[in-house]
């Protein structure tokens, strides 16, 4: 009997457990998945909680609901990986052996990495919305907030769900307008990027959208610390931004277990071949989702598309064949823009987000880099797709490789 061990039962790990169990022979392969938490969170839903669109029950389910029969689920914190000996040590003292290992331990917010962030204003006038606790606390705060300077700040790259901060300011603008207090709220979007997004065409479209909504963008801001007493953001080059209410994307880092294992970069992400998804360090270790250091978005869609490539390459590795499947960095993200509308971007390592239609050329029904109601409905429907299709490793009518069909090349 051979062993496949999966570390992390989030989106990526759960998908792989389902795909592998549906294919590998029960009497030949034992599949085990390890995670310290019992609750699975639909993380894109955290964005909607501060504005009362979703509540906690809309975004949580037991992880065990999505692990297929025949996969052993162990709830335990992971101590470290010993790649040289094909062993994983759990905090409880247990040792697990493996023939192949899949690392799917994700990324986590680390507010303690920014001086002053978790000081006296944390969850009083400073909030994140990347955790369930932060989203709920912010929802309570917004109900009675009287207005002032609302600042949305991205502390450092990379971070999961790159479009979420843009969605947040758009939803906030609509939220305050609906409450009849938009004129009492000054909204500023602060980012270390050179604009609203990382690529020129999408940046142009999103910058124009934010300008229409009277949302100010401050680019190239590298946050050093938070001054709680004077309610200021301070950058490394000593620029200062005042706030009354700060929403922030804290520093994102990989699991501390990766650091203990000596397998990570300076942010605890695992150096990974961006095409084969194989660990740079060990041939029988593969990495998927936010845990990898590959140069694409830390988003659920990336994990979904990458899971097909990883599955093919793992099958090749099991059979001793070359790893021929190549991940192209495909990402696909709906962007909620408020007022029942949304945008959509589709891109990969080499091709930036472009205008056009998706998934069918000329037909759509979704519009790329267009602000439409149908894109909003796509975002809403995706929650059902996530719980019932994506997590269970079922086939989706979208190819893992990005296609240029329906896209229009433009220059900025």
N, C-alpha and C positions, 0 to 999 in steps of 0.2 A: 504493500500500500504506500502510495506517495502522497506528499502533503503540499497543498497550496495554502499559504497563510496570507490573509488580508488584514492590514492594520488600518482601522478606521471604517466605521459603518455609516458615514455620511453619504452624500449623493454619489460620489465616485465609487467608493467601496461597495455600496449596496448594489449598484448597477453591475459591477464586475462579479459579485457573488451570484447574482441571478444568471448572468450570461454563462458563467463557467459551469454552474450546477446543471443548467439545461443541456450542456454538451458533453461533459466528461462522465465517464463510466463510474457509477457508484462504488463498484468493487475494486476500482483501480486508483481512484483519487479521493482523498479526504480533504474537504475544504473547511477552513476555520476562519472566522472573522472576529476581530477583537476591537472593542470600543469601551471607554470608561463610562459613557453616558447612555441612559436608556431611552431618552427622548430624541426624536428626529424633528428638526425644525425646517420648515419651508422658509429659508432665509430671505428670498425676494419679498415675502410678505411683511417682513419687519418694517419696510419702508412705509406701508399703508397704516400701520398701527397708530403713529402719532396724530394722524388726521381722522381717526375714528372710522376708517374705511374697513379695516379688519380688526378683529380682536385676537386675543391670545389663542383661543380655541381654533381659529382658522389656520394657524400655522404650526400646530404641533400634533404629532401622532407617535405611538410607540415604535421604536426602531424594529422591534421584533415582528411587527406587521409586514415588513418588507423583506425579511430574510427567508429564503425559500426552504422548504423541507430538505433535509440532507446537508444543510450547512450548519456547522456548530457555531453558535454565538456565545462568546465569552465577554462578560462585562468586567473589565479590569483596566486599571491604568498601566501603561506600558513603560517599563524602566528603560530598556535600551535594545538595540539590534546589535548582534555580534555577527557581522556579515561574513567574516573569515570562516566561521564555524556553522553557518546556517542555523543560528539560534536567535530567538527573541525571548528576552527576560521580562516577566511581568512584575509589577510592584509587590504583588502578593507572594512572590518567591517562586512562582511556577516558571518552568522553562518550556518553550514550544520550539520544536524542530520544523524545518521546512525544506522542500526541494525548490520551490519557487515562492518568492515573497512579492506582494503588491503593497506599496506604501501609498495610503490614501488618507493621511492624517490631517490634510487641509491646512488652513491658516487661521490665526486667531488675532483678535485685537489686543494690543499691549499699551494701554494708556499710560502705564507707569514709565514708558520709555521717553515721554515728553515731560520735562520739568514743569511742575505747576498744574498739569492737566487733572490729576486726581487729588487736587488740594481741596480747599473748603467749598468751592463752587460746584464740584462734581455732583451731578444729578440735582442741582439747585438752579444754576443758570448755565451750566455746561452739560451737554448730553451727547451721547452717541446714539445711532439708531441701527447699529450693526449687531446688537445683542437684544434679546427679548426684554431684559431688564431695562436697558436704555430706552427702548421704544415705548414701553409702558410708562416709564417715568416722564418721558417727554410728552406723551399724550395728556397726562394729568396736568403738566405745566402749561401746555398750550390752551387748555380750556379756560383758564383765568388770566392768561397773559394780556396785558393792556397795550402792548406794542413797544416799539423802539427799534434798535439796530439788531437785526438778525443776521448773523454771519455763519455761513457754511464753509468749513475749512477742511481741506485734505492735508493731512500732516506730512505724508511721505508716500512715495511709490515703491513697490506695487501695493495694491490693495484689492480686496475682492469686490466684484460687481462694480466695475469702473464707472458705469453710467448712473449709479444710484444717487450720488450727490447732486447731479443735474436734475434727476427726477425729484429729489427732495425739495429743491428750491422752486421748481415748477408747481409741485403740489402745494407747497406752502403759500405761494402767491395766490393760487386759486382758493385755498382754504381761508385766507384772510379777506379776500374779496367777497367770498360768500358770507362771511361774518360781518361785512360792512365796515371793515377797519383796515383795508389795504393802504389807505393814505396815512395810516399811523405806523406802518412797518416799512423800514428801509432794509432791503435784502441784498446781501453781498456774497458773492461766490469767490472763495479764495483758494488758489490752486498752485502747486509747484510746476504745473505744466505751462507751456507757453500760451495756452488759450483754453477754451472750454473743453477741448478734447485733445488727443495726441496727434491726430492726423489732419491735414489742411482742409480737405473737403468737408468732413464732418464738423470740424471746428468752425468753419464759416457758417454752416447751417445752424448749428447750435448756438453760436454767438448771436446771430441775428434773432433767433427765437428768444434768448434771454434779454436782448435789448428791447424787443417788443413788449416784454413783460416788466420792463423797468427793473431788471436785476443786474446789478453792477458786477463785472468780472475783474478780479485782481489776479493776474497771472504771475508766474515766476516768483512766488512767495514761498520761501523755505523756512518753515516754522522751527524756531529754536525752543521757545518756552511760552508759558502763559503767566501773565501778571494778574493774579486773582484780586489783589487790592484795588487796582485801577481798571480792571476788566479790559485787558489789552492782549492782543496777539503780538508777539515780538519775533521777528525773523532773524536769521543769522547775520544779515547785513543791517540790522537794527531798525528796520522799518516797523512801524506800529499801526495796528488796526484796532479801533475801539469796538466793543460789542456790549449789548445788553443781554442778548441770548446767543449762546454759541452752540452750534451743532458741529460735530467734528468726526472725521474718519481717523481714528487713532492709528499709530504705527501698526502695520500687519507683520506678523512673524510666523514662521512654521513652528511645529511642535518642539518643545524643549527636549523631548525624547530624541529628536534628530541630532541635537547638539550633543547630548550625552553619548550618542552612538558614534560621534566623530564623522557624520555623514553629510553635514550641512554647510551652506555658505554663511556669510555674516548675519543673515536674517533667518537662518535655520531652514532654508529651502534646499531641497535635495538636487545637486547637480545631475541633470538628466539629458539624455540625447533628445533633442527637440523633435526629431522625426520618428525614432523607434520607440521612445518612451522608456528606454532601458537606462538603468542607473549607470552613470559614468564610472562607478567604482566596482560594481559587482554584476556579472553577467546574468545571474539568476534573480536579480531584483529589478522590478519595474515600478514606475512611479506615475501616478495619475492625479489629475485635479490640481487643487491649489498647493499641494505639497511640493510640486515640481518647480524648478527655477526656469522653466521654458518661457521664452519671450512672447507670451500672448496673455490675453485677459484671464484673470482669476475669476471665472464665471461658470455657472452650471452648464451652459451650452458647450463650453470647451471640454468639460469632463464628459459630457454626453458624446460628442464627436470623437474625442480621444479614446473613449472606451471601446469603440469598434476597432480602432487601430491596435490598441493594446491587446485586445482579444485575439486578433489575427496573429500578432507577433508572439504572444505567449503560446499559442498553438504551434507555431513554427519552432519555438524554442523547445517545447516538449518533445517534438518529433525530430529535433536535431537539424532543422532546416534553417537557412539564412532568414534574417528578419527583413522581409521585403515590403511590408506595409509601412507607409510613411504618413505621419501626421503633418498636415499643412498649417496648423495653428488656427483652424477654422473657429470663429466665434460668431454668435448671432444673438443680438440683444434688443429687446423691446425697451423703449424709453418712454415712460409715462410723462406726459407734459401738462396734465391738468385739463379741466373742463371736458372730460370724456374723450380726450384725444391722446395720441401717442405717435412716436416715431419708431423706426426700425433700422438697425445697422447690421451688415453682414460682411465679414472681412477675414483675412488670414495673415500669415507671416509677411507675405509679399504684396498683398493688395489691400489698400486702405478702404474704408467704407465709401461706397459710391451710390449715387442715385439710381433708381430703376424700380423694378417690381420683383416680388418674391412670393412664393418659390417659382412661379411659372412666368416665363417671359411674356410681357405684354398683358398678362391676365392678372397676375398677382395671386391672391387678392390684396396682399400687403404691399405698401409703398415704402421703398428704401429712401431714407432721409426725407420723408414727407410726414407732415403732421396731420394725421387723419384719425377718424373715429374707428375704422376697421383695425388699425394698429393697436388702439386701446383695447378692443375686444380680444385681439390676439394675446395681449398681456393677461387679461382676465381669465381667458380660457386655459392659459398655460398652467394655472394652479391645478386644475383637474388632470391635465395631461401628466403633470409631474407626479402626482400621487398614484395614478392608475396605470400609466404606461412607462414613463421614463425610468422611475426607480426600479420597476420590475424587469428592466432589461429588454422590453419588447421593442420590436422594430418600429421606427418612425419614418414617415415618407419624406425624409430629408437626408441627402447623402452626407457622409462624414467629410468628404472633400468639398471645399467651396467651389462653386461654379460661377463663371462670368455670365452665364445665361441670364438675360434680363437686366444686366447692369450697364450703365453708360459711363464711359470714361470722360472725365471733365478735368479742367485745369483751374487752379485758383490764382 
